[in-house]
Amino acid sequence: MKIMFMGTPEISATCLSRLVSDGHEVTSVVTGEDKPRGRKMVMTPTATKARALELGIPVYTPRTLRDGSFDRLLKELSPDLIAVVAYGKILPKSVIDFPKYGCINLHVSLLPRYRGAAPMQRAIIEGESETGVTVMYMNEGLDTGDIIAVERFPIGPLDDFEAVHDRSADIGSRLLSETLREIEAGRAKRTPQDDSLATYAAKIEKADCKLDFTLSAKKLDYLIRGVTPIPGAFAYLNGKMLKINKATPTDAKGECGRVIALDGSGDGSFTVACGEGALKVSSVIPEGKGKMSAGDFIRGRKINLGDILE
């Protein structure tokens, strides 16, 4: 079965590697265009393109799938199945309907919950105790196709987006590989989604990452973990952005946003009062600086008892 693989970020690259190592016939890879990255704005390929080139698989980077040129490429390459993992573009009906075995997608949520762009982040932000990966047949809707396979796993109390992402990549790549075997053997099942249970996981915007200290410490902990390491939760201290990437809810009380305790010894911590409870912060990224411990931040006298984060 000739497979066209479509994907862009690191989770896609992980899945591509797994499919190839498991012996699947991946004959082409479709991914995003190279983009300027870093301070020097060096043109950089997507993680999936870089992996495909390492594996010796032909790579295609169409700007659009809708002008007819990609349909011509499909006819030329003639894949039996298209496997999609976080590609980032909507597939038109002409693409979805082309392969003999259809188009399948690995989505990192327990569908129909958290359809959309940011399922892992939103699950953590909402305080879910578990998430998972779903392999589904694609249709023209947004993550609405029939489900083929699902695997659940817990979200631990200390898990952040990076931890959930890495677990999703490991479990998802295996599940995708297993599902392809089932499809090729004619054993894959289809289960329609219950649309009444659907929720939407909107893309994470900068405004979503701003910490509101009138909320409970527990909710802020969910938010911090949900957007760490990127794009990162933040507040402003003395007019400068301060990203907070590790904090623990406590029962302490005080005026919302005020620093009510400092510990400058070792890795250290500082405690910020919230609407309910407080956050004991242990790791930060000051504006224009790299990641540092709260202790180093305190010893640098960048924060003082009684300061307000807003």
N, C-alpha and C positions, 0 to 999 in steps of 0.2 A: 504494500500500500504506500503510494507516494504521498508524502506529507509536505504541505507548505506551512511553515511556521510564521506567525505574525506576533510581534511583541517588541517592547522597547526597554523597560527598566531592568534592574538587576534580577528581580524575581522571574522575569521572562528568560533572561540568560541562564538562570539556574535550571529552569524547566527544559530549555533547549539542550543543555548539557546532558540532562537525565535521559531525554528521549534518544539522543545519539548513543549514549553509553549502554542503553537497554536494547540497542539494535534496531530501532525504528528507522525507516528510510526517509529521513528529512532531506528533501531534494532542493529546497529553496527557503530563504528567509526574507521576510518583508518587515522593515522597521522604519523608524523616523530618520530624518535627515541629520547629518552632523550639525552640531550647534557650538557657538563660541562659549567657552566655560572658563571659570577662574578669573583672577585679576588681570591676566594677560589676554583673556578672551581668545584662547587657542581653540581652533576648530576641533571638536572632539566627537567621535562616533558614539552612538548609544551603546549601552552595555551588551545588548543583544547582537548588534553588528560586530562588535569587537570579538564576542565569543564565536559567532558564526565564521568569521575570518580565520580564527584560530583552528576551527574544525574543518576548514576548507569547503564550506557550503556557500554557494552563490547568494549574494545579498542584493536586494532591491529596495530603493528608498523613494517610492512615489510621493509626490506632493499631494496628490488627491487620488481617490479611488473612483471618482465620479465623472471623469471626462472621456471615458471610453478607452483610454490607453491601457488601463489596468486590465480591462476585460480582454484585450488583445494578448496581454502578457499571460493571463490565465489559460487562454486557448493554447498558447505556445508551450507553457510548462505543464499543463494538464494534470494538476494534482488530484489525487483521489479523495483527499480530505484536507481541510484547512484547520489548523489548531491555533487558537488565539489566546494570548496571555498578556493583558494590559497593553494592548497595542496603541490605544489613545485616539483612534479614529473610528467613526461609525461605518460599518460595512453596508454598502447598498445591496438591494435584493439580488441584483445580477451576480454579485460575488457570493452571497450566501447560498444561492440556488445552484451554483456551478458544480461543486465537487460531487462525485458519486456517493460518498459517505457523509456529505454535509459539512457544515462548519461547527466546530465545538469550541467552547470557551471555558477557561478556568477562572472562576470568580471567587475572590477571597472573602466570602461570607456564607452564612447559612441561609441561602435563598429560600423564600422571597424577601427575607429581611436584608436591609442594607444593600439594595440595588444602587448602582451609581459609582461615582469616581473615587470615593474615599471610605470603603467599607471597613478596613482594619482600624483606621483612626477613629471613625465614628463609633464603632463598637466599644472601644476603650473609653472614649469620652462619655458615652452613655452609661458606663459602669457595668457593662455586660460581664458575666462570669465565664462565658464561653463564646467561642466563635468557631470558624471552620472554613473548609474549602468545598466548592461545588463545581462539578463539571456538568455543563449543560449543552444542549443543541442550541444554536443561535437562530433567532428570527429577527424581524425588523424592529422589535421593541427594545427597550433598555433593560437588559438582563432578565428578560421575561420568558426565555425558551424553556422547553421541557428539560427536567433534571435527569441526568444519567447516573451520577454518583455523588455521594456526600461523605465527608469525614469531619468529625467534630474534635475540638481540643479546648482545654481550659485556658482562660486568661488569668494568670496569677496576679496576686495583689501588688507585685513589684514590676510586672511586665510593662514595658513601654512599646511604642510603635516598632522600634527596631527589633525587639524580641519577638513580637507577634509576626512581623514581616518575615523574619528568618525561619520561624517555625512553619509559617504558611508556605514558604518557598520549598522547604524540605518535604512537607507532607503533600503539598499540591503537585509537585513534580512527579512524585511517586504515583499519586492517584491518577494524574493525567496519563502517565505511561500505561498503567493498568487498564484504564478506560479505553485507550486506543486498541489494546489487545482484544478487549471485549467487543468493540465495534467491528474489528476485522473478522472476528469469529462469528459474528451475527448474534451475539448474546446480550448486547447492550439493551437495557430497558429504558423506557421513557415514562417519566412521571410529570404531568402538568403541574405548574405552580399554582398555589392558591393566592390569587391576586389580593384577596381581602386581608391577607397577613403581610402585605408588602410594606416596607419602609424605604426611605430614600437617604442615601449617604452622599450628601453634596460635597463638592470639592472644598478642601480646606483653604480658606482665605485668611489674609493677615488679620482681619478684624476678629476672626474666630479664635485667634491665639492670644488675644489681650486678656490678661488676668483681671477679674472683677472681684475685689476682696470683700465685697458685700455678700458674695456667695459663700457656701460652706467650704471648709477646708477639704472635705471629701470630694466635692465636685471639682474643686481646683486641682486636686491630685489627679483625678481622672483626666482632666484637660492637659495637664503637664505631661503625663505619661502618653497620652494619645498623640501628641505632636512632637515628641522627643525621639530622635535627635533633630528631625526637620519637620516643619519649618521652625519649631521652637516656641514655647510659651513665653510671654514677656510682660513686663510692667515698666514703668518709668520711675527712676530714682534721681531726684535733683535734675530733672529735665533730660536725662539720658536713658536710652533703652537698656534694660537689664533682662537678659534671658535667664529663666530659671529652668534647669533641666533635671533637677532631682530634689524632691521635698517629701516630707512625711507629715500626714495630718496628726495633730495633737489636740488635747482638750483645753489648752490654754485659752485665755480670754483677753480681750482688749479692744481698743478702737480699730475699726476696719482699716487695714492697710498699714498700720503703725508697727514699727519694729519694737517688740516687747522683750526680746532677750537676745544676747550676743554671747557666743563662745568662740574665742579666737585661738584656742589651743588646737594643735594638730590640724586635722582636716576642717574642724570647726563647724559652726552652724549659726544661723540667725533665724529668729522666729517672728513671723508676721501674723498679726491677728486677722481673722476673717469674720464673716457674718455669723458663722457657727464654728467654734474651734479656732485653730491656728495652723499655719504651715511652718514646719521646721526645715529650713532650706539648707542643703548641704553642698550644692554645686551650681555654679552660675557661669554665664558668658556675658561680661560687661561689653558695652558698645565699643566696637573697634578692637576688641581683645579676643584672646582664645579662651577656651574652657579653663576654669580654675575652681579650686575648692572654696567653700565659704570662708574657711579659716584664712586663706591667702587674701581674699577680698577684704576681710575685716582688718587684717594686719596692715594692709595697704591703706587703711583708713578711708575706704570708699563708702563705708556705711557706718552709721552710729546708732546707738540706742535712741529711740524716739523719732527716727526718720520715718517719712511716709512714702510708701510705694503706691503709685496710682496709675 
